[in-house]
Structures are given as C-alpha cells and as structure tokens.
C-alpha cells in the first residue's frame, strides 16, 4: 500500500502541484492539506479517493502559486483607519477639499499584493489534477502489489514445504506418544496403585488425543489453499488475508504444543517464523 504520485499543471495564471503519499495502514485514512479557501473541494476529492482505495494512510498535499504579477487589494483595516483620519481632519478644517480616493490609496500600507490563496482560482483544473495524481498513485500501488505477490507466493511455498515435512515427522508421533503415555502411566500408578482401569483408559485416550496433530496439519493445508485462492482474486483481499494468517498461527501454535518429538517441534517453530514473515507482508495488501 505504499506509493507516491505527483501531478502538476497551470491554469488561469496559477501553477499547482499535487503530491500524494501512501503508507501501510489497517484501514483507509485520508488526509488533505489544501490551501486556504479551497476546503470546499475536499468532499469531492475524498469521494474520488474512496472509490479506488481501500487501505492505507494517504496524504494528499496541494500547493498553488500565482505565476503572473499579483493584483493589488486594499487592506480593509488600514483603509478604514486612513479614511477615518482624513474625514476627521476635513471636518476640523472648514473649506478643505474632500479626501480623494487615489490619495488615500497611495498612502503606505493601504494597498498590498493579493496572496495566492486570496486570489480566486478555478477549482476544476485542480480536481482534474487530483484525479491524475490519484491514478498514478493507484498504478504505483499496483506495481508494488505485483512485487508483493511474488514474495507472498514464495512464503506460502515455504509454509507448504514445512507442512509436508511436519507430516513426515508426525509419522513417528505414535511411538513417541507411546513412550510418553507409558511414562505418565508409570507416574500415575506410583501415586495411586489402585487406580481404576477406567481412569487409566481415560488418561491414555486423553494423552493420545492431545498428541494427534493430523487435524492441525489438515487445516493448515486447507489454509494454504485458501491463501493461494485469495492471491488469485487480487482485489480487496487485505482484511481476509489478515484473518487467514491468524488461523495459520493458531495451527502452528497447536502443532508445537502437541509435538512429542524434537524434530517436529523444530519444524513447528520454523513454521511460526515463516508465518510471522507472511503476517508482516500481508499488512501491505489492499
């Protein structure tokens, strides 16, 4: 979701520049930095952006500069003060001429150049320029998405390979389970030699169920297939990918907790590390 775009142009004696920056974000956060007097454009700009963007912290900055000589405008406060003083002097000096406008305007501070944000400018070219910059930002984000897709597929391939390795290592789980169960039974019988056979059977069944990782590995395979399917959709998949990565993590954690062998535990930890890399990259998906 990162990207940068710039668009510039000229219209009616003004030069303008749009700069759009996008960084990663869980939702869509639009921020506009507009010159004074152009706030009325923001609703239309925001609507245009939300039609093509779904996630990211996006900042849109507009700068406007007048290219021709600025027109002169009267400073209302200075003009009012000068006019009041002139009329007061005229009343105190009978027969004196009425103060003339050109004389008052010639006084220092009464006239000043209009700033770019005070001068009227047509918002049409500015809105069109924003659309141009927005299209460029979308293209930049799509280019990043194409590169990101390769990274995500590589990480999914690593997860799939580790899952296959875990399946092979899990084949030795029954023997490891048997050893662990016998150790637990020995400990139970030492503490309670008269333990009922029903209780022993329950403990055996419970320990066997807790050590069976086939269900986790099957669900992990299903999640991998779902992730590939989302990548093929390629549109508005960010939030669903976030949820799917949480499921990846859940299965990997359970796999590690149920593991009865060092090899399977090591594979589970490697799996968690790759899933964490996947989670970081998924934050960039729109």
C-alpha positions in Angstrom: 0.0 0.0 0.0 3.0 2.3 -0.2 3.3 4.7 -3.1 4.0 8.2 -4.3 2.5 10.2 -7.1 2.9 13.8 -8.3 0.9 15.9 -10.8 1.3 19.5 -11.8 -0.2 22.0 -14.2 -1.1 25.6 -14.9 -4.4 27.3 -15.3 -5.7 30.9 -15.2 -2.3 32.4 -14.2 -1.8 29.8 -11.4 0.7 26.9 -11.1 -0.4 24.0 -9.0 1.2 20.8 -7.7 -0.4 17.7 -6.2 1.6 15.2 -4.2 0.0 12.0 -2.9 1.8 9.7 -0.4 0.6 6.3 0.8 1.9 4.2 3.6 0.6 1.0 5.2 -2.5 1.1 7.3 -5.1 -1.4 8.6 -7.9 0.8 7.2 -8.2 3.8 4.9 -7.1 7.1 6.4 -7.3 10.1 4.0 -5.7 13.4 5.0 -5.8 16.5 2.8 -3.5 19.5 3.0 -5.2 22.3 1.0 -4.5 26.0 0.6 -6.8 28.4 2.4 -10.0 29.0 0.6 -10.1 25.6 -1.2 -11.6 23.5 1.5 -14.9 23.2 -0.5 -13.1 20.8 -2.8 -12.3 18.2 -0.2 -15.7 16.3 -0.2 -15.4 15.6 -3.9 -11.7 14.7 -3.6 -12.4 12.3 -0.7 -15.2 10.6 -2.6 -13.0 10.1 -5.6 -10.2 8.6 -3.5 -12.5 6.2 -1.6 -13.7 4.7 -4.9 -10.3 3.3 -5.8 -8.5 3.0 -2.4 -9.4 0.6 0.4 -6.5 0.6 2.8 -3.5 2.8 3.7 -2.7 6.1 5.3 -2.9 8.5 2.4 -1.8 12.2 2.5 -2.8 14.5 -0.4 -1.0 17.9 -0.5 -1.8 20.7 -2.9 0.3 23.8 -3.4 -0.8 26.7 -5.6 1.4 29.6 -6.8 0.3 32.6 -8.9 2.6 33.0 -11.9 1.6 36.5 -13.1 2.1 39.7 -11.2 -0.3 39.6 -8.2 -3.1 42.1 -8.2 -3.3 44.7 -5.6 -6.0 44.6 -2.9 -6.9 47.2 -0.2 -6.1 46.3 3.4 -9.6 46.8 5.0 -8.2 47.7 8.4 -5.6 50.2 7.1 -8.1 51.8 4.6 -10.7 52.2 7.4 -8.2 53.9 9.7 -6.8 56.2 7.0 -10.3 57.2 5.8 -11.5 57.9 9.3 -8.5 60.2 10.0 -8.9 62.0 6.7 -12.6 62.7 7.3 -11.9 63.8 10.8 -9.3 66.3 9.5 -11.6 67.5 6.8 -14.3 68.3 9.4 -11.8 70.2 11.6 -10.6 72.3 8.7 -13.6 74.1 7.1 -13.1 74.7 3.4 -10.5 72.0 2.9 -11.1 69.6 -0.1 -12.8 66.3 0.4 -10.1 63.5 0.6 -9.7 61.9 -2.8 -9.7 58.1 -3.2 -6.4 58.0 -5.2 -4.7 60.0 -2.5 -5.8 57.6 0.2 -4.8 54.5 -1.7 -1.4 56.0 -2.4 -0.6 56.0 1.3 1.8 53.3 2.6 0.1 50.1 3.8 -3.3 50.8 2.3 -2.7 48.6 -0.8 -0.8 45.3 -0.8 -0.4 42.4 -3.2 -3.0 39.7 -3.0 -1.6 36.3 -1.9 -2.2 33.2 -3.9 -4.7 31.8 -1.5 -6.7 35.1 -1.5 -6.8 35.3 -5.3 -9.7 33.5 -7.0 -8.8 30.4 -8.9 -10.9 27.8 -10.8 -11.1 24.5 -8.8 -11.9 22.5 -12.0 -8.2 22.1 -13.1 -7.2 21.3 -9.5 -9.8 18.5 -9.2 -8.7 17.1 -12.6 -5.1 17.2 -11.4 -6.0 15.3 -8.3 -7.6 12.6 -10.5 -4.4 12.4 -12.5 -2.3 12.1 -9.3 -4.7 9.5 -7.9 -4.5 7.4 -11.0 -0.7 7.5 -10.8 -0.8 6.5 -7.1 -3.1 3.5 -7.9 -0.6 2.4 -10.6 2.3 2.7 -8.2 0.5 0.6 -5.6 -0.4 -2.0 -8.2 3.2 -2.2 -9.2 4.1 -2.8 -5.6 1.4 -5.3 -5.4 2.8 -7.3 -8.3 6.2 -7.5 -6.5 4.5 -8.3 -3.2 2.5 -11.2 -4.8 5.8 -12.9 -5.7 7.0 -12.5 -2.1 3.7 -13.9 -0.7 3.8 -16.9 -3.0 7.4 -17.7 -2.0 6.4 -17.6 1.7 3.4 -19.8 1.1 5.6 -22.2 -0.7 7.9 -22.3 2.3 5.0 -22.9 4.6 3.7 -25.7 2.3 7.2 -27.4 2.3 7.4 -27.1 6.1 3.9 -28.6 6.4 4.9 -31.6 4.3 8.0 -32.0 6.4 5.8 -31.9 9.5 3.6 -34.6 8.0 6.6 -36.9 7.6 7.9 -36.2 11.1 4.4 -36.7 12.6 4.5 -40.3 11.3 6.8 -41.1 14.2 4.4 -39.5 16.7 2.7 -42.8 17.6 5.9 -44.3 19.0 6.8 -41.0 20.8 3.2 -40.9 22.1 3.5 -44.5 23.4 6.7 -43.6 25.3 5.2 -40.5 26.8 2.0 -42.4 27.7 3.9 -45.1 29.5 5.9 -42.6 31.4 2.7 -40.9 32.6 1.1 -44.2 33.4 4.1 -45.2 35.5 3.9 -42.0 37.4 0.1 -42.4 38.0 0.5 -46.0 39.2 3.2 -44.9 41.6 0.9 -42.3 43.1 -2.2 -44.4 43.0 -1.5 -48.1 42.7 -5.2 -49.0 43.0 -6.2 -46.6 40.2 -9.3 -48.0 38.4 -8.8 -49.3 34.9 -11.4 -46.9 33.6 -9.3 -44.0 34.8 -6.2 -45.4 33.2 -8.1 -45.8 29.9 -9.3 -42.2 30.1 -5.8 -40.9 30.7 -4.5 -43.0 27.8 -7.2 -41.7 25.4 -6.7 -38.1 26.6 -2.9 -38.2 26.1 -3.3 -39.8 22.7 -5.8 -37.2 21.6 -3.6 -34.4 22.8 -0.7 -35.7 20.8 -2.5 -36.2 17.5 -1.5 -33.4 15.1 -3.2 -34.7 11.9 -6.1 -32.4 12.3 -3.9 -29.3 12.6 -1.8 -30.4 9.5 -5.0 -30.9 7.5 -6.4 -27.5 8.5 -3.0 -25.9 7.7 -3.2 -27.5 4.2 -6.7 -26.0 3.8 -5.5 -22.6 4.8 -2.6 -22.7 2.3 -5.1 -23.5 -0.5 -7.3 -20.6 0.7 -4.4 -18.2 0.7 -3.5 -19.1 -2.9 -7.1 -18.6 -3.9 -7.1 -15.1 -2.3 -4.0 -14.1 -4.2 -5.7 -15.1 -7.4 -8.6 -12.8 -6.6 -6.2 -10.0 -6.2 -8.9 -7.4 -5.3 -9.8 -6.2 -1.7 -8.2 -9.2 0.0 -6.2 -7.5 2.7 -8.6 -8.0 5.6 -9.3 -11.6 4.7 -5.6 -12.3 4.5 -5.2 -10.8 8.0 -7.8 -13.3 9.3 -6.2 -16.2 7.4 -2.8 -15.5 8.9 -4.3 -15.6 12.4 -5.6 -19.1 11.5 -2.1 -20.1 10.3 -0.7 -19.0 13.6 -3.3 -20.9 15.6 -2.5 -24.2 13.8 1.3 -23.7 14.2 1.0 -23.0 17.9 -1.2 -26.1 18.5 1.3 -28.2 16.4 4.1 -27.1 18.7 2.2 -27.7 21.9 1.1 -31.2 20.8 4.5 -32.2 19.4 6.1 -35.3 21.0 9.4 -35.1 19.2 12.2 -32.5 19.0 12.2 -32.7 15.2 8.5 -31.9 14.9 8.9 -29.1 17.4 11.8 -27.6 15.4 9.7 -27.7 12.3 6.8 -26.1 14.1 9.0 -23.2 15.3 10.3 -22.7 11.7 6.8 -22.7 10.5 5.9 -20.0 13.0 8.8 -17.9 11.9 7.7 -18.0 8.2 4.1 -17.3 9.2 5.3 -14.2 11.0 7.1 -13.0 7.8 3.8 -13.7 6.0 1.9 -11.6 8.5 4.2 -8.7 8.1 3.9 -8.7 4.3 0.1 -9.2 4.5 -0.1 -5.7 6.1 0.9 -4.3 2.7 -2.1 -5.8 0.9 -5.1 -3.8 0.0 
